[in-house]
Amino acid sequence: MATVELHQFVEQLSNFYTDAEAQLWLHMLHPMLPGARPIDLLNNGQEEAVLALIKRLEHGAFT
């Protein structure tokens, strides 16, 4: 994943988190992604799954 693309995801997350918190969010296992971290999905070309998760955040799913 290119740095510019990653920056775009961090920018979207800035609606909910500080930059540092967004970085943590990307690098920690997420309960809505069993056994995976958002950054792993991004690195494997699964940007749509991460975008779907961010959209869930926009609709109030903060788990």
WOWODA-V836894 format. One line per field, one symbol per residue. psi: psi as a letter, one per 40 degrees, with the letter a starting at -180 (. if undefined). A space follows every 50 residues. Layout:
psi->???
//
This chain:
psi->hiddddddddddeeediiddddddddeiihdegheiiddddddeefdddd ddddddddeegf.
//
